[in-house]
């Protein structure tokens, strides 16, 4: 790992398209744009941001067309970016770095300014209707031009959805309805589930896709002055499920963060004794299922994989960590010194929640999971603290070290077999690889690079007229930290995980978090 820190140097943008050097056999049908976003600018003059997730957002794009692949990258011209470049300091509170005075404001404006959230949208790219947005975990997202990567309108989700912090992983079902969750603070911390129906008029291209967004339901936090941190949630055909995990965000600390020079991470409290609560909501009505589902074992999660219903049970797959130590691993002082602890690796886990209509009729201590081939557990428990609830125990799927999960989106909310991911920066079994895992057997297949190559989150692209779930290719950008070794876009056969080809770039590809593939329209 002696060159690991090279991944976390500030990136130079490449605004004009660059041709790439193609190797191997690229599928003739693969045409479109592979867009990704992540942090890229960490140094502001003599000032360095604290955390990897603080980096100013940079977009990059591979355009694939008839045997030619081009590359370009461009910084998101957010208010956070423009002001940080001017002040040589972050002017908005970022994930791990507190804000500094805005030089554009006079002393009186600074004294009376309230907590302002960043629009440094480096987490994900959202496709809503026919428009593209980038998001973080605040209420601000930015519209982008998918052709030029230019920054467009700023959207305030607090005005649209009434949330202060929004998940950067909305989910869309077969009807075209998009769901997202966020939290609000004005009358105590609450989780808001929002539904965005598809436009009724397919001819309204470019219209406001948020205009019909409505709150489906509101759930009060289990804590009076805190809410549980969330990054994503799950969705089956009939239910939404999110976790109240024991990494809490203090709303009191948030409210005084500017006065106290706090970053978002300074408002976190890890309370493993609080355990993990699974909140289940009916999509049709917004009703919260009254049965309580609690994991006795505390864990932390960023990413849900999928959720689906089978035999009256709700299967919930996610990537879990024993603790939120992953956040501390990614401080720039550590990673730039080539430090990355192998402790507390991520683990794909399966939980099964029995959809019990009458918990009173269930015998205490009786095993309620009856899905064939699974060893996850769910048992009715009664105690003085929580009353009557179902205690759920997850089962590990495959080897540890698996992160950045993606599936064939045709199986979102439905039974599925395969999930794709990477080893991210973990040094375990999936190090320097992109992998395919069978969630039923735990078996995995990998494409593995050398020890100096680090892979981004993969994207699954189905083949035309595909029937099988894994009929398609995997796209993944690869950063090689050795001097003189090219970064490249990798294309892998999703069935066999064998390399089909690569497009080498004479530029550095930014480390990214999430993205989207936009197929060419014919």
Secondary structure by P-SEA (a helix, b strand, c coil): cccccccccbbbbbccbbbbbbccccccccbbbbbbccccccccccccccccccccbbbbbbbbcccbbbbbbbccccaaaaaaaaacccccccccbbbcccccccaaaaaaccbbbbccccccccccccbbbbbccccbbbbbccccccccccccccccccccccccbbbbccccbbbbbbccccccbbbbbbbbcccccccccccccccccccccccccccccbbbbbccccccccbbbbbbccccccaaaaaacccccccccccccccccccbbbbbbcccccccccbbbbccccccccccccccccccbbbbbbbbbccccccccccaaaaaaccccccccccbbbbbbcccccccccccccccccccccccbbbbbbcccccbbbbbbbbbcccccccccccccccccccccbbbbcccccccccccccccccccccccccccccccccccbbbbbbcccccccccbbbbbbbbbcccccccbbbbbccccccccbbbbbccccccccccccccccc
